Amino acid sequence: MKKAFCIVLSIVLIFSSFTFLSFGAENDKVEVYHEIKSYTTVPLVVVRGDGNAITNSEDKEVPTVVNIQKALDSEDSDGNNVKDSIMNVIKPFLLQGALCNNWQPYYDALQKEISDLFSETLLDGNGDPQYGTNISGWARWDNDYSSHTDKAGDNGVYDYPDEKYEFHYDWRLDPLYSATLLNEYIENIKKSTGKNKVCVLANCLGTQVIMAYIAEYGTDSLKGIGMESSTVGGAEFLSKALSGNFDFDPEAMKRYLALRSELNLGGYEELIDASLDFLDDSGVFDDGKVLKPLIYYKLVKGVTSALALSTAFTYPSVWGTVKPEDYEKAKEYVFGKEGSEKRQQYAGLIEKIDNYEVTVKERLPELLTEMNNSGNVGIEVNYGFQMIPICTTDDELSDEIITVEDQSFGATCASNLNSTLTNDYIQKKISEGKEKYISPDKKIDASTCVLPDQTWFLKNCSHYWYPDMLREMLITVADCDEGQLTVDDFEYSQFMVYVTTEVMERNNNSGYLVKMTEENCNTEAWDTQPEKLNFFQKIAKFFKSLKKLITLIFNLIKSSKS
């Protein structure tokens, strides 16, 4: 009996040993991820894009082109809503231009409304403020107060967002000038806190400022940086607009307007949509045969070149979004050829933008590498939205404003937003052992980025959304004491999807992040398969669109007379 018990006990021990080894082997495979934290151990400086209001000499906010969404809800000095100004342009465009080929009323209305709306915030010929415009008095006071204050909590760390240092600046100005102010701000923080380094979180136009700072002052004071929706590599929509590379795709416009429903175009949404349907169904845009004479020359080239310096084209920061391949063409488009009157009038502005081009934009890979060698870098890329549809490349992957390629500093992308990388390309990357860099939706290859392992991609996220959890991940990367963290160090993968209850919900807390998979990656808010019609179906659709448009115009005229 004792012998039998020993045998059974031996079997149990042997089985337990195998079980333990089995569990041990399983544990070896469990991923151990770095914890995302909502604080930094050194001061966190936030440099936003166009977040600061521009105010006049009376410290009252005035509208700018870049933050036009705020202008849509504002009133001018006469108490007229800005939406009325927009409709004053849309009416002659549709009723006299599109229908009667009489575009002069549209030109006149556009010139008047644009000049009236934005004249106060234009910069002068040197790219400097005029009429007493600046960031608000409160913002200037907060810069001074914050930079001379240690915001650390009782635990000695800087909780985000309550204990961050937000750098306020006039985002219209030369990023190199803003970088000198940022340097003074950082130096004051270092003195106030006793820390010899800070972390920086920058987004949109703010990424131009931090890169200009690195170009001018190096990286000694930076522990790490996080960049969101960066414009420093170029913003496709603005770059193409500044260089006159316009195009018009009615389907893209309808996709964009559907996503931008909050614009609230005064009840004219149905008319605009019907007009786009009519133009599309009539074949006006097919093969570009009618596109150039009708749209480019009549509606775009003459108008935009004349209005360029009445909008945001006096802002050096906007020039900072022009891509190198568009830069010289953009200068000629806006200022004319060498020796022109406009070139002389805006010589100071041109000198500023030329200097930024050489000092920062031409050195971008070098500046990123410099930061990466001395500290930590994390980059967030948003995409999954229709680019503002007026340029020749509006079908590229983007966050509405900036392409994925430019935000990520070099990712290889599908040829357009309705396609994927080719099978041959994907197979080539697999053979190179780089399959992990291919996104589950097969639209992005991250392996070609300047910093492929430090670049995260977030689908279904607009240029205007910055989810809190991903922002906290970036500041965790920037503040890490153990060295550079990569896309493999967090539970969130390199490719993620932002899940929201409503397509255009802007509250960060309403959404959440999930790893991108082949099952959840199709988040586009439009049909990616274009409708295929035969000749007779196209004719029928054209007359249906024409009838709808005429009915809506008749009702509009009738209501305006009553």
For each residue, the residues with C-beta under 8 A, 3 or more apart:
1: 4 5
2: 5 6
3: 6 7
4: 1 7 8
5: 1 2 8 9
6: 2 3 9 10
7: 3 4 10 11
8: 4 5 11 12
9: 5 6 12 13
10: 6 7 13 14
11: 7 8 14 15
12: 8 9 15 16
13: 9 10 16 17
14: 10 11 17 18
15: 11 12 18 19
16: 12 13 19 20
17: 13 14 20 21
18: 14 15 21 22
19: 15 16 22 23
20: 16 17 23 24
21: 17 18 24 25
22: 18 19 25 26
23: 19 20 26 27
24: 20 21 27 28
25: 21 22 28 29
26: 22 23 29 30
27: 23 24 30
28: 24 25
29: 25 26
30: 26 27
31: 491
32:
33: 489 490 491
34: 476 480 485 489 490
35: 476
36: 469 472 473 476 490
37: 472 475 476 479
38: 159 160 472 475
39: 157 158 159 160 163 475
40: 43 44 157 158 160 199 475 478 479
41: 156 157 158 479 481
42: 158 193 195 197 198 199 223 479
43: 40 151 152 158 165 189 193 195 198 199
44: 40 158 160 163 164 165 198 199 200 201 475 478 479
45: 164 165 166 167 182 185 186 189 198 199 200 201
46: 161 164 165 166 167 200 201 202 206
47: 167 169 182 200 201 202 203 206 207 209 210
48: 51 52 166 202 203 204 205 206
49: 171 203 204 205 206 231
50: 64 66 67 171 204 205
51: 48 171
52: 48 135 136 139 168 169 170 171
53: 61 67 70 135 136 139
54: 61 62 64 121 133 134 135 170 172
55: 58 59 60 61 62 133 134 135 136 137
56: 59 60 62 120 131 132 133
57: 131 132 133
58: 55
59: 55 56 136 137
60: 55 56
61: 53 54 55 70 74 136
62: 54 55 56 120 121 133
63: 67 68 70 71 74 82 117 118 121
64: 50 54 67 68 71 118 121 172 312
65: 68 118 311 312
66: 50 171 172 312 315 318
67: 50 53 63 64 70 71
68: 63 64 65 71 72
69: 72 73 263
70: 53 61 63 67 73 74
71: 63 64 67 68 74 82 117
72: 68 69 82 83 86 263 264
73: 69 70 82
74: 61 63 70 71 81 82
75: 79 80 81 82
76: 79 80 82 85 116 117
77:
78:
79: 75 76
80: 75 76 84 85
81: 74 75 84 85
82: 63 71 72 73 74 75 76 85 86 117
83: 72 86 87 264 265 266
84: 80 81 87 88 266
85: 76 80 81 82 88 89 113 116 117
86: 72 82 83 89 90 113 265 266
87: 83 84 90 91 265 266 268
88: 84 85 91 92 109 113
89: 85 86 92 93 106 109 110 113
90: 86 87 93 94 265 268 272
91: 87 88 94 95 109
92: 88 89 95 96 97 105 106 108 109
93: 89 90 96 97 98 106
94: 90 91 97 98 99 271 272 275 553
95: 91 92 98 99 100 553 556
96: 92 93 99 100 102 103 105 106
97: 92 93 94 100 101 102 103 105 106 298 299
98: 93 94 95 275 279
99: 94 95 96 553
100: 95 96 97
101: 97
102: 96 97 105
103: 96 97 106 107 298 299
104: 107 108
105: 92 96 97 102 108 109
106: 89 92 93 96 97 103 109 110 299
107: 103 104 110 111 302 303
108: 92 104 105 111 112
109: 88 89 91 92 105 106 112 113
110: 89 106 107 113 114 303 307
111: 107 108 114 115 306 307 310
112: 108 109 115 116
113: 85 86 88 89 109 110 116 117
114: 110 111 117 118 307 310 311
115: 111 112 118 119 310
116: 76 85 112 113 119
117: 63 71 76 82 85 113 114
118: 63 64 65 114 115 121 122 310 311 312
119: 115 116 122 310
120: 56 62 131 133
121: 54 62 63 64 118 133 172
122: 118 119 130 309 310 314
123: 126 127 128 129 130 172 173 314 315 316 349
124: 127 128 129 130 314 348
125: 345 346 347 348 349
126: 123 348 349 352
127: 123 124 173 174 314 315 316 346 348 349 352 353
128: 123 124 173 348
129: 123 124 132 133 134 170 172 173
130: 122 123 124 133
131: 56 57 120
132: 56 57 129
133: 54 55 56 57 62 120 121 129 130
134: 54 55 129 140 170
135: 52 53 54 55 139 140 168 169 170
136: 52 53 55 59 61 139 140
137: 55 59 140 141
138: 141 142
139: 52 53 135 136 142 143 168
140: 134 135 136 137 143 144 168
141: 137 138 144 145
142: 138 139 145 146 166 168
143: 139 140 146 147 167 168 185
144: 140 141 147 148
145: 141 142 148 149
146: 142 143 149 151 165 166 189
147: 143 144 165 184 185 188 189 192
148: 144 145 188 192
149: 145 146 192
150: 192 193 194
151: 43 146 158 163 164 165
152: 43 156 157 158 163 193
153: 156 157 158 159 163
154:
155:
156: 41 152 153
157: 39 40 41 152 153 163
158: 39 40 41 42 43 44 151 152 153 163 164
159: 38 39 153 162 163
160: 38 39 40 44 163 164 471 472 475
161: 46 164
162: 159
163: 39 44 151 152 153 157 158 159 160
164: 44 45 46 151 158 160 161 201
165: 43 44 45 46 146 147 151 185 189 198
166: 45 46 48 142 146
167: 45 46 47 143 181 182 185
168: 52 135 139 140 142 143
169: 47 52 135 173 178 181 182 209
170: 52 54 129 134 135 173 178
171: 49 50 51 52 66 178 205 206 317
172: 54 64 66 121 123 129 312 315 316 317 318
173: 123 127 128 129 169 170 177 178 315 316 317
174: 127 177 178 316 317 352 353 355 356
175: 178 179 205 208 209 211 212 316 317 320 356 360
176: 179 180 212 215 216 352 355 356 359 360
177: 173 174 180 181
178: 169 170 171 173 174 175 181 182 209 212
179: 175 176 182 183 209 210 212 213 215 216 217
180: 176 177 183 184 216
181: 167 169 177 178 184 185
182: 45 47 167 169 178 179 185 186 209 210 213
183: 179 180 186 187 213 216 217
184: 147 180 181 187 188
185: 45 143 147 165 167 181 182 188 189
186: 45 182 183 189 190 198 221
187: 183 184 190 191 221
188: 147 148 184 185 191 192
189: 43 45 146 147 165 185 186 192 193 195 198
190: 186 187 193 194 195 196 197 198 221
191: 187 188 194
192: 147 148 149 150 188 189
193: 42 43 150 152 189 190
194: 150 190 191
195: 42 43 189 190 198
196: 190 221
197: 42 190 220 221 222 223 375
198: 42 43 44 45 165 186 189 190 195 221 222 223
199: 40 42 43 44 45 222 223 224 225 226 475 478 479
200: 44 45 46 47 210 222 224 225 226 478
201: 44 45 46 47 164 225 226 228 471 474 475 478
202: 46 47 48 206 207 209 210 225 226 227 228 230
203: 47 48 49 206 207 227 228 229 230 466
204: 48 49 50 207 228 229 230 231 463
205: 48 49 50 171 175 208 209 231 317 320 321
206: 46 47 48 49 171 202 203 209 210
207: 47 202 203 204 210 211 227 228 230 231 232
208: 175 205 211 212 231 232 317 320 360
209: 47 169 175 178 179 182 202 205 206 212 213
210: 47 179 182 200 202 206 207 213 214 225 227
211: 175 207 208 214 215 232 360 364 367
212: 175 176 178 179 208 209 215 216 356 359 360
213: 179 182 183 209 210 216 217
214: 210 211 217 218 219 222 367 370 371
215: 176 179 211 212 359 360 363 367
216: 176 179 180 183 212 213 359
217: 179 183 213 214 220 221
218: 214 221 370
219: 214 222 370 371 374 375
220: 197 217 374
221: 186 187 190 196 197 198 217 218
222: 197 198 199 200 214 219 225 371 374 375
223: 42 197 198 199 375 376 478 479
224: 199 200 375 376 377 378 477 478 479 480
225: 199 200 201 202 210 222 371 375 376 377 378 478
226: 199 200 201 202 377 378 379 380 471 474 475 477 478
227: 202 203 207 210 230 232 377 378 379 380 474
228: 201 202 203 204 207 380 382 466 471 474
229: 203 204 380 381 382 399 401 402 407 463 466
230: 202 203 204 207 227 233 379 402 406 407 409
231: 49 204 205 207 208 234 235 320 321 401 402 406
232: 207 208 211 227 320 360 361 364
233: 230 323 364 402 406 407 409
234: 231 239 321 322 323 324 326 402 403 406
235: 231 238 239 321 401 402 406
236: 239 240 323 387 391 393 396 398 401 402 403 406
237: 240 241 387 388 390 391 394 398 400 401 402
238: 235 241 242 318 321 322 401
239: 234 235 236 242 243 321 322 323 326 330
240: 236 237 243 245 246 326 391 392 393
241: 237 238 244 245 246 304 390 391
242: 238 239 308 313 318 319 322 326 330 333 334
243: 239 240 322 326 327 329 330 333
244: 241 300 301 304 305 329 330 333
245: 240 241 326 329 391 392 393
246: 240 241 295 296 300 301 304 390 391 392
247: 291 295 296 390 391 392 394
248: 253 285 291 295 389 390
249: 252 253 285 389 394 395
250: 253 254 276 277 279 280 285
251: 254 255 280 530
252: 249 255 256 386 387 389 394 395
253: 248 249 250 256 257 276 389
254: 250 251 257 258 273 276 277
255: 251 252 258 259 386 389 525 526
256: 252 253 259 260 386 387 388 389 400
257: 253 254 260 261 263 269 272 273
258: 254 255 261 525 526
259: 255 256 385 386 400 462 503 504 525
260: 256 257 263 504
261: 257 258 264 504
262: 504
263: 69 72 257 260
264: 72 83 261
265: 83 86 87 90 268 269 272
266: 83 84 86 87
267:
268: 87 90 265 271 272
269: 257 265 272 273
270: 273 274 552
271: 94 268 274 275 549 552 553 556
272: 90 94 257 265 268 269 275 276
273: 254 257 269 270 276 277
274: 270 271 277 278 545 548 549 552
275: 94 98 271 272 278 279 549
276: 250 253 254 272 273 279 280
277: 250 254 273 274 280 281 545 548 549
278: 274 275 281 282 542 545 546 548 549
279: 98 250 275 276 282 284 285
280: 250 251 276 277 284 285 545
281: 277 278 538 541 542 544 545
282: 278 279 542 545 546
283: 286 290 538 542
284: 279 280 290 291 294
285: 248 249 250 279 280 288 290 291
286: 283 289 290
287:
288: 285 291 292
289: 286
290: 283 284 285 286 293 294
291: 247 248 284 285 288 294 295 296
292: 288 295 296 297
293: 290 296 297 298
294: 284 290 291 297 298 299
295: 246 247 248 291 292 298 299 300
296: 246 247 291 292 293 299 300 301
297: 292 293 294 300 301 302
298: 97 103 293 294 295 302
299: 97 103 106 294 295 296 303
300: 244 246 295 296 297 303 304 390
301: 244 246 296 297 304 305
302: 107 297 298 305 306
303: 107 110 299 300 306 307
304: 241 244 246 300 301 307 308
305: 244 301 302 308 333 334
306: 111 302 303
307: 110 111 114 303 304 310 311
308: 242 304 305 311 313 333 334
309: 122 313 314 334 342 346
310: 111 114 115 118 119 122 307
311: 65 114 118 307 308
312: 64 65 66 118 172 315 318
313: 242 308 309 318 319 334
314: 122 123 124 127 309 346 349
315: 66 123 127 172 173 312 318 319
316: 123 127 172 173 174 175 319 320 349 352 353 356
317: 171 172 173 174 175 205 208 320 321
318: 66 172 238 242 312 313 315 321
319: 242 313 315 316 322 330 353 356
320: 175 205 208 231 232 316 317 353 356 360 361
321: 205 231 234 235 238 239 317 318
322: 234 238 239 242 243 319 326 327 330
323: 233 234 236 239 326 327 406
324: 234 327 357 361 362
325:
326: 234 239 240 242 243 245 322 323 329 330
327: 243 322 323 324 330 331 357
328: 331 332
329: 243 244 245 326 332 333
330: 239 242 243 244 319 322 326 327 333 334
331: 327 328 334 335 350 353
332: 328 329 335 336 337
333: 242 243 244 305 308 329 330
334: 242 305 308 309 313 330 331 342
335: 331 332 340 342 343 346 350
336: 332 340 341 342 343
337: 332 340 343
338: 343
339: 343 344
340: 335 336 337 343 344
341: 336 344 345
342: 309 334 335 336 345 346
343: 335 336 337 338 339 340 346 347 350
344: 339 340 341 347
345: 125 341 342
346: 125 127 309 314 335 342 343 349 350
347: 125 343 344 350 351
348: 124 125 126 127 128 351 352
349: 123 125 126 127 314 316 346 352 353
350: 331 335 343 346 347 353 354
351: 347 348 354 355
352: 126 127 174 176 316 348 349 355 356
353: 127 174 316 319 320 331 349 350 356 357
354: 350 351 357 358
355: 174 176 351 352 358 359
356: 174 175 176 212 316 319 320 352 353 359 360 361
357: 324 327 353 354 360 361 362
358: 354 355 361 362
359: 176 212 215 216 355 356 362 363
360: 175 176 208 211 212 215 232 320 356 357 363 364 367
361: 232 320 324 356 357 358 364
362: 324 357 358 359
363: 215 359 360 366 367
364: 211 232 233 360 361 367 368 409 450
365: 368 369 409 450
366: 363 369 370
367: 211 214 215 360 363 364 370 371
368: 364 365 371 372 377 409 450 451
369: 365 366 372 373 450
370: 214 218 219 366 367 373 374
371: 214 219 222 225 367 368 374 375 377
372: 368 369 375 377 451 454 484
373: 369 370
374: 219 220 222 370 371
375: 197 219 222 223 224 225 371 372 478
376: 223 224 225 477 478 479 480 483 484 485
377: 224 225 226 227 368 371 372 451 454 477 478 484
378: 224 225 226 227 454 456 473 474 477 478 485
379: 226 227 230 407 408 409 449 451 454 455 456
380: 226 227 228 229 455 456 458 466 470 471 474
381: 229 399 404 407 408 411 455 456 457 458
382: 228 229 385 399 407 458 461 462 463 465
383: 397 398 399 404 407 444 457 458 459 461
384: 397 399 459 460 461 523 524
385: 259 382 398 399 400 462 463
386: 252 255 256 259 389 394 398 400 417 526
387: 236 237 252 256 391 393 394 395 396 398 400 401 403
388: 237 256 391 394 400 401
389: 248 249 252 253 255 256 386 394
390: 237 241 246 247 248 300 394
391: 236 237 240 241 245 246 247 387 388 394
392: 240 245 246 247
393: 236 240 245 387 396 403
394: 237 247 249 252 386 387 388 389 390 391
395: 249 252 387 416 417 418
396: 236 387 393 403 404 405 413 416 417
397: 383 384 403 404 405 413 414 417 443 444
398: 236 237 383 385 386 387 401 402 403 404 417
399: 229 381 382 383 384 385 402 404 407 461 462 463
400: 237 256 259 385 386 387 388 462 463 464
401: 229 231 235 236 237 238 387 388 398 463
402: 229 230 231 233 234 235 236 237 398 399 406 407 463
403: 234 236 387 393 396 397 398 406 407 413
404: 381 383 396 397 398 399 407 408 411 413 444 457
405: 396 397 408 410 411 412 413
406: 230 231 233 234 235 236 323 402 403 409
407: 229 230 233 379 381 382 383 399 402 403 404
408: 379 381 404 405 411 446 449 455 457
409: 230 233 364 365 368 379 406 449 450 451 455
410: 405 448 449 450
411: 381 404 405 408 444 445 446 448 449 455 457
412: 405 421 425 444 445 447 448
413: 396 397 403 404 405 421 443 444 445
414: 397 417 419 420 421 442 443 444
415: 419
416: 395 396 419
417: 386 395 396 397 398 414 524 528
418: 395 528 529 530
419: 414 415 416 443
420: 414 441 442 443
421: 412 413 414 425 426 438 442 443 444 445
422: 425 426
423: 426 427
424: 427 428
425: 412 421 422 428 429 445
426: 421 422 423 429 430 435 438 442
427: 423 424 430 431
428: 424 425 431 432
429: 425 426 432 434 435 437 438 445 447
430: 426 427 433 434 435
431: 427 428
432: 428 429 447
433: 430
434: 429 430 437 438 445 447
435: 426 429 430 438
436: 494
437: 429 434 445 446 447 452 494
438: 421 426 429 434 435 442 444 445 446
439: 442 443 444 445 446 457 459 495 516 521
440: 495 516 517 518 521
441: 420 444 459 495 516 518 521 522
442: 414 420 421 426 438 439
443: 397 413 414 419 420 421 439
444: 383 397 404 411 412 413 414 421 438 439 441 457 495
445: 411 412 413 421 425 429 434 437 438 439 448
446: 408 411 437 438 439 449 452 455 457 494
447: 412 429 432 434 437 452
448: 410 411 412 445 452
449: 379 408 409 410 411 446 452 455
450: 364 365 368 369 409 410
451: 368 372 377 379 409 454 455
452: 437 446 447 448 449 455
453: 486 487 488
454: 372 377 378 379 451 477 484 485 486 487
455: 379 380 381 408 409 411 446 449 451 452 487 494
456: 378 379 380 381 470 473 487 492 494 495 496
457: 381 383 404 408 411 439 444 446 494 495 496
458: 380 381 382 383 461 467 470 496 497 498 513
459: 383 384 439 441 495 496 497 498 516 521 523
460: 384 497 498 499 500 523
461: 382 383 384 399 458 465 467 498
462: 259 382 385 399 400 465 504
463: 204 229 382 385 399 400 401 402
464: 400 506
465: 382 461 462 498 506 508 511
466: 203 228 229 380 470 471 508
467: 458 461 470 471 498 508 511 512 513
468: 471 472 508 509
469: 36 472 473 492 512 513
470: 380 456 458 466 467 473 474 492 496 513
471: 160 201 226 228 380 466 467 468 474 475
472: 36 37 38 160 468 469 475 476
473: 36 378 456 469 470 476 477 490 492
474: 201 226 227 228 378 380 470 471 477 478
475: 37 38 39 40 44 160 199 201 226 471 472 478 479
476: 34 35 36 37 472 473 479 480 485
477: 224 226 376 377 378 454 473 474 480 484 485
478: 40 44 199 200 201 223 224 225 226 375 376 377 378 474 475
479: 37 40 41 42 44 199 223 224 376 475 476
480: 34 224 376 476 477 483 484 485
481: 41
482: 485
483: 376 480
484: 372 376 377 454 477 480
485: 34 376 378 454 476 477 480 482 489 490
486: 453 454 489
487: 453 454 455 456 490 493 494
488: 453
489: 33 34 485 486
490: 33 34 36 473 485 487
491: 31 33
492: 456 469 470 473 496 513 515
493: 487 496 515 516
494: 436 437 446 455 456 457 487
495: 439 440 441 444 456 457 459 515 516
496: 456 457 458 459 470 492 493 513 514 515 516
497: 458 459 460 513 514 515 516 520 521 523
498: 458 459 460 461 465 467 511 512 513
499: 460 511 512 513 514 520
500: 460 503 505 510 511
501: 505 510 511
502: 505 510
503: 259 500 525
504: 259 260 261 262 462
505: 500 501 502 510 511
506: 464 465
507: 510 511
508: 465 466 467 468 511
509: 468
510: 500 501 502 505 507
511: 465 467 498 499 500 501 505 507 508
512: 467 469 498 499
513: 458 467 469 470 492 496 497 498 499
514: 496 497 499 520
515: 492 493 495 496 497
516: 439 440 441 459 493 495 496 497 520 521
517: 440 520 521
518: 440 441 521
519:
520: 497 499 514 516 517 523
521: 439 440 441 459 497 516 517 518
522: 441
523: 384 459 460 497 520
524: 384 417 528
525: 255 258 259 503
526: 255 258 386
527: 530 531
528: 417 418 524
529: 418
530: 251 418 527
531: 527
532:
533: 537 538 541
534: 537 538
535: 538 539
536: 539 540
537: 533 534 540 541
538: 281 283 533 534 535 541 542
539: 535 536 542 543
540: 536 537 543 544
541: 281 533 537 538 544 545
542: 278 281 282 283 538 539 545 546
543: 539 540 546 547
544: 281 540 541 547 548
545: 274 277 278 280 281 282 541 542 548 549
546: 278 282 542 543 549 550
547: 543 544 550 551
548: 274 277 278 544 545 551 552
549: 271 274 275 277 278 545 546 552 553
550: 546 547 553 554
551: 547 548 554 555
552: 270 271 274 548 549 555 556
553: 94 95 99 271 549 550 556 557
554: 550 551 557 558
555: 551 552 558 559
556: 95 271 552 553 559 560
557: 553 554 560 561
558: 554 555 561 562
559: 555 556 562
560: 556 557
561: 557 558
562: 558 559
